[in-house]
């Protein structure tokens, strides 16, 4: 089923990246009421919906440990789509950052192999995990009120990514219950609790990401969200769903290197201020157009 899961996950990443860029372009300088009437914003929401459906298909047919890292590719996609919509022209350092992200994800796939099927989540485990994340989010977001603008955006993005990563793990667990129990999953307490927690976790991720975008646009919040999502999913997928990860010392070093490369690429995208488009730069400086 990986032949279905991986292409769907890659397509979902493209959809999410394009949707974020389109929504950000539509939201710039607009109030909430105006957004509803903006065609670009509605297009972005539609792309989000399609991407979400593709992600559901991917998680229903493949392990969360392989599906969620694919979503890292949403970062380069959002950068390119935003440029085509009139945002800053990507600089050479940003292309290098995208290359680092691609290389890190590719190396991770080579190391991970096939994690196998997920185990269903037990009711107590689902509740304990959700409660821990909720408590952590409350502490971080409360402290973030006293931080600077970009730091607040990064905090919102990290918590948003953790929420969506948890939602992906819960969805994978529900899919595992359906595969094992069939229609019996409709009355299974473990599956019902995982399903009940899935919706608020995903909704919290969406809301917090929108807050991050309002504070700092596509600056640090969105990269923080995209990097926190797969890390949360991989860790919880291994610990809670018992999806297999090679754990020899050599493999551990390889995973650390992959993570370092991905984080380095993401940090470059988050901290580098891109060059203005030529026309916009001339207008800003008062120079006449060519």
ZIJOHU-V926038 format. One record per pair of residues at least 24 apart in sequence whose C-alpha atoms are under 10 Angstrom apart, sorted by the first residue. I is the first residue (numbers start at 1). J is the second residue. Records with the same first field share a line. If there is no record, write none. Layout:
BEGIN
I=J  J
END
This chain:
BEGIN
1=58  60  61  62  63
2=58  61  62  63  66  67  114
3=58  61  62
4=57  58  59  60  61  62
5=54  55  56  57  58  59  60  61  62  63  64  66  67
6=55  57  58  59  61  62  63  66  67  68  70
7=54  55  58  67  70
8=51  53  54  55  56  57  58  59  61  62  67  70
9=51  52  54  55  56  57  58  59  62  66  67  68  69  70  71  73
10=51  54  55  58  67  68  69  70  71  72  73  74
11=50  51  54  55  58  70  71  73  74
12=47  48  49  50  51  52  53  54  55  56  57  58  67  68  70  71  73  74
13=48  51  52  54  55  67  68  69  70  71  72  73  74  75  76  77  78  226
14=47  48  51  70  71  72  73  74  75  76  77  78  81
15=44  46  47  48  49  50  51  52  54  55  71  74  77  78
16=44  45  47  48  49  50  51  52  55  71  73  74  75  77  78
17=44  47  48  51  71  72  73  74  75  76  77  78  79  80  81  82  222  226
18=43  44  47  48  51  74  75  76  77  78  79  80  81  82
19=43  44  45  46  47  48  49  50  51  74  77  78  81  82
20=44  45  47  48  74  75  77  78  79  81  82  209  210  213  217  218  222
21=74  75  77  78  79  80  81  82  83  84  85  87  217  218
22=47  78  81  82  84  85
23=47  48  82  210  213
24=78  82  210  213  214  217  218
25=81  82  85  86  87  217  218
26=85
27=213  214  217
28=213  214  217
29=214
55=168  171
56=168  171  172  175
57=175
58=172
59=168  169  170  171  172  173  174  175  176
60=171  172  173  174  175  176  178  179
61=117  172  175  176
62=114  115  116  117  118  172  175
63=114  115  116  117  118  168  169  172  173  175  176  234  237  241  243  244
64=115  117  118  165  168  169  170  171  172  173  230  233  234  236  237  238  241  243
65=109  112  114  115  116  118  168  169  172  230  231  232  233  234  235  236  237  238  241  243  244  245
66=105  108  109  112  113  114  115  230  233  234  237
67=168  230  233  234
68=164  165  168  169  226  227  229  230  231  232  233  234
69=104  105  106  108  109  226  227  229  230  231  233  234
70=102  105  106  109  230
71=105  226  227  229  230
72=98  101  102  104  105  223  225  226  227  228  229  230  262  266
73=98  101  102  105  226
74=222  223  226
75=101  218  222  223  226  227  265  266  269  270
76=101  102  266  269
78=218  222
79=218  269
82=218
83=277
86=276  277  280
87=274  275  276  277  280
88=273  274  275  276  277  278  280  281
89=274  275  276  277  278
90=269  272  273  274  275  276  277
91=269  272  273  274  275  276
92=274  275
93=265  268  269  272  274
94=265  266  268  269  270  271  272  273  274
95=265  268  269
96=265  268  269
97=261  262  263  264  265  266  267  268  269  270  272
98=262  265  266  268  269
99=261  262  265
100=258  260  261  262  263  264  265  266  268
101=258  259  260  261  262  263  264  265  266
102=261  262  265
103=258  261  262  265
104=255  257  258  259  260  261  262  263  264  265
105=258  259  261  262
106=258
107=254  255  257  258  259  261
108=251  254  255  256  257  258  259  262
109=258
111=245  246  251  252  254  255  258
112=244  245  246  247  251  254  255
113=244  245  246
114=243  244  245  246
115=237  238  242  243  244  245  246
116=242  243  244  245
117=172  173  176  179  241  242  243  244
118=169  172  173  174  175  176  177  237  238  240  241  242  243  244
119=172  173  174  175  176  177  180  237  240  241  242  243
120=170  171  172  173  174  175  176  177  178  179  180  190  191  194  240  241  242
121=169  170  172  173  174  176  177  190  191  193  194  240  241  242
122=173  189  190  191  193  194  240  241
123=188  189  190  191  192  193  194
124=190  193
125=190  194  240
126=166  169  170  173  190  191  193  194  195  197  198  240
127=193  194  197
129=166  236  240
130=163  166  167  194  197  198  201
133=159  162  163  166  201
134=159  163  201
137=162  163
149=212  215  216
150=212  215  216  217  219  220  221
151=212  215  216  220  221
152=211  212  215  216  220  221
153=208  209  210  211  212  213  214  215  216  217  218  219  220  221  222  224  225
154=209  212  213  215  216  219  220  221  222  223  224  225  270
155=208  209  212  220  221  224  225
156=205  207  208  209  210  211  212  213  215  220  221  222  224  225
157=205  206  208  209  210  211  212  213  220  221  222  223  224  225  226  227  228  229
158=205  208  209  212  220  221  222  223  224  225  226  227  228  229  232
159=204  205  208  209  221  224  225  228  229
160=201  202  203  204  205  206  207  208  209  210  211  212  221  222  224  225  226  228  229
161=202  204  205  206  208  209  221  222  223  224  225  226  227  228  229  230  231  232  233
162=201  202  204  205  224  225  226  227  228  229  230  231  232  233
163=198  200  201  202  203  204  205  206  208  225  228  229  232  233
164=198  199  200  201  202  203  204  205  206  209  225  226  228  229  230  232  233
165=201  202  205  225  226  227  228  229  230  231  232  233  234  235  236  237
166=197  198  201  202  205  229  230  232  233  234  235  236  237
167=194  195  197  198  199  200  201  202  203  204  205  229  232  233
168=198  201  202  229  230  232  233  236  237
169=194  198  232  233  234  235  236  237  238  240  241
170=194  195  196  197  198  199  201  202  233  236  237  240  241
171=195  197  198  199
172=233  237  241
173=237  240  241
174=198
176=241
205=229
218=269  270
219=269  270  271  272  273
220=266  267  268  269  270  271  272
221=270
222=266  270
223=263  265  266  267  268  269  270  271
224=263  266  267  270
226=266
227=259  262  263  266  267
231=259
END
